[in-house]
Each structure stands twice: as C-alpha cells, then as structure tokens.
Amino acid sequence: MPHDLLLEKIKRLFSGEPEIVTLLQKWIKAEVYDGDHIWRLDKGLPQGSVTSPTLANLFLDELDETFIDMGLKLVRYADDFLVLTKTEDKASEAFELTDMLLEELHLELNQLKTKIVSFDRGFKFLGAIFLNNDVYLPFGQKKQKGRPPKLPAPLNLQKYLELRG
C-alpha cells in the first residue's frame, strides 16, 4: 500500500480535521523494530498495528464501490476479500477486474492466495471453512502447541538511540 496515496485519501476525507490527519500519518510512518534494526516503511502497513485493518479498509473503499456499481458481491475484511459470483465465467471476469482495479491503486494480488474456488469444493476464508451450505468455525478449538512466536527483545531508550545513529 503506497503511503503517498493513502495519505492523500486521508487528507481528502479528513480535510477539516488536521489532528486526525496528523495522528493517522504518525501511525502510517511509525518506526518498525525487529530486534536488530529500526526503520520506517515506505509502503505497506505494520502487521499487527491496531490501525492496519481500518487503514486498509479506507484505502480499498474505491474497490468496494466499483464492485457495488458493477453489481458484484464482495466480502472484505482489510486486505482479505472474496468476490461472489454464480458462474466460473463471471468469477474469471471478476478476477480480471480485481487485478485491474488493484493495479490502479498500485497494489497487486497475492498469486499464492488468489484463486477461483466454489462452495461445492470448499474453501477457507479468515479461518472459517465454507463447504456447500455449511460454515465451520474452528475458533473454539484449542490451539496446537508449537513454538511460541519469536519476539524481539524489549527496546530501551539507550538501545533505541544507538540504532537510530
């Protein structure tokens, strides 16, 4: 997600509220620390940021509006979405349209995650499994034990200043 285009949108939407623009700009331009380095993203949003889903929704609003205008059904949360069609031909058309619309927004489809699927064959979306007329929600199950996620060591002021140079 290109920061310049996102900030442009935010400035248009909140033109009368400079405090909100400034606050969102700070979230977008926040520094990222991985345990070894500190840097600023020049595109994209920090994973796990509390504002990332909202900013993605805001940025992709035009995508939603275009699909609605074309009579297509869209289900979207942040940057994960489904386009619902009745036939495989319509799904192929929607796929091409999606690719074109995202290109205009300087985004691209994740080729590994993007495919045409059906309720008959089943598919997974945001952790839920959809198969025929059923939805399976595995959210109540215990998580399998595995290695905990690797988190960077806490960053104190002295280390922060060293890394910033």
C-alpha positions in Angstrom: 0.0 0.0 0.0 1.7 3.2 -1.2 1.9 5.7 1.7 1.5 8.8 -0.5 -1.8 7.6 -2.0 -3.1 6.6 1.4 -2.2 9.9 3.0 -3.8 11.7 0.0 -7.0 9.9 0.7 -6.8 10.6 4.4 -6.3 14.3 3.8 -9.3 14.4 1.5 -11.5 12.5 3.9 -10.5 14.5 7.0 -9.8 17.9 5.4 -11.4 19.8 8.2 -9.7 17.8 11.0 -5.9 18.2 10.8 -5.4 16.5 14.2 -6.8 13.2 12.8 -4.7 13.5 9.7 -1.5 14.1 11.8 -2.4 11.1 14.1 -3.0 8.7 11.2 0.1 10.0 9.4 2.1 9.0 12.6 0.6 5.5 12.6 1.5 5.1 8.9 5.0 6.4 9.2 5.7 4.7 12.6 9.1 3.1 13.1 9.4 -0.7 12.9 11.8 -2.6 15.2 12.7 -6.3 14.5 15.1 -6.8 17.4 18.1 -5.8 15.4 17.2 -2.7 13.3 14.8 0.2 13.3 13.4 1.5 10.1 10.4 3.2 8.6 8.2 1.5 6.0 7.9 3.4 2.7 4.9 1.3 1.7 2.6 -1.1 3.4 1.3 -1.1 7.0 2.9 -2.6 10.0 1.4 -6.1 10.7 -0.4 -6.2 14.0 -0.9 -2.4 14.2 -4.3 -1.6 15.6 -4.9 0.8 12.8 -3.9 -1.5 9.9 -7.3 -3.1 9.2 -9.0 0.3 9.3 -6.5 2.0 7.1 -6.7 -1.0 4.6 -10.5 -0.6 4.6 -10.2 3.1 4.0 -7.7 2.6 1.2 -9.7 -0.1 -0.6 -13.0 1.8 -0.4 -12.9 2.5 -4.1 -12.6 -1.2 -4.8 -15.8 -1.8 -2.8 -17.6 1.0 -4.6 -16.6 -0.2 -8.1 -17.8 -3.8 -7.3 -21.1 -2.5 -5.9 -21.6 -0.2 -9.0 -21.0 -3.3 -11.2 -23.5 -5.4 -9.3 -20.8 -7.7 -7.9 -21.0 -9.1 -4.3 -17.9 -8.5 -2.2 -17.0 -9.7 1.2 -13.9 -8.0 2.6 -12.0 -7.5 5.9 -9.0 -5.3 5.5 -7.0 -6.7 2.5 -8.6 -10.2 2.5 -11.7 -10.5 0.3 -14.0 -12.7 -1.7 -15.9 -11.8 -4.8 -19.0 -13.9 -5.0 -20.4 -14.9 -8.4 -22.8 -17.6 -9.7 -20.6 -19.0 -12.5 -17.0 -19.7 -13.1 -17.0 -17.4 -16.2 -18.3 -14.5 -14.0 -15.6 -15.4 -11.5 -12.9 -15.1 -14.2 -14.3 -11.7 -15.3 -14.3 -10.6 -11.6 -10.7 -11.9 -11.2 -9.5 -9.8 -14.2 -11.5 -6.7 -13.0 -10.0 -7.1 -9.5 -6.5 -7.3 -10.9 -7.0 -4.1 -13.0 -8.6 -2.2 -10.1 -5.8 -3.1 -7.7 -3.2 -2.1 -10.3 -4.8 1.3 -10.5 -4.3 1.5 -6.7 -0.6 0.4 -7.1 -1.4 -2.9 -5.4 -1.2 -6.5 -6.7 -3.0 -9.7 -6.0 -1.1 -12.3 -4.0 -0.8 -15.1 -6.6 -0.3 -17.7 -3.9 -3.5 -16.8 -2.1 -5.7 -15.9 -5.1 -7.8 -18.5 -6.8 -11.2 -19.2 -8.1 -13.0 -21.6 -5.7 -16.5 -22.8 -5.1 -18.8 -23.6 -2.2 -19.1 -27.2 -3.7 -15.3 -27.8 -3.4 -15.0 -25.8 -0.2 -12.5 -23.0 0.7 -11.1 -21.3 3.8 -11.6 -17.5 4.4 -10.3 -15.7 7.5 -10.0 -19.0 9.4 -13.6 -20.2 8.6 -14.2 -23.2 6.2 -17.1 -22.8 3.8 -18.3 -26.1 2.2 -21.7 -26.4 0.4 -24.2 -24.7 2.7 -22.1 -25.1 5.9 -19.7 -22.9 7.7 -17.1 -24.4 10.0 -15.7 -22.1 12.7 -12.6 -23.7 14.3 -12.2 -20.7 16.7 -13.3 -22.6 19.8 -10.7 -25.3 19.5 -7.6 -25.4 21.5 -4.5 -24.2 19.6 -1.9 -26.8 18.9 1.2 -26.5 20.9 4.2 -25.4 19.0 7.0 -23.0 19.2 5.9 -19.6 20.5 6.3 -16.6 18.2 9.8 -15.1 18.2 9.5 -11.6 19.6 12.4 -9.0 19.6 14.0 -8.1 22.9 12.4 -5.0 24.6 13.9 -1.8 23.3 15.1 0.7 25.9 15.9 4.3 25.2 19.7 3.8 25.1 19.4 0.9 22.5 16.9 3.0 20.5 19.3 5.9 20.3 22.1 3.6 19.3 20.1 2.0 16.5 18.9 5.4 15.2 22.5 6.5 15.0 
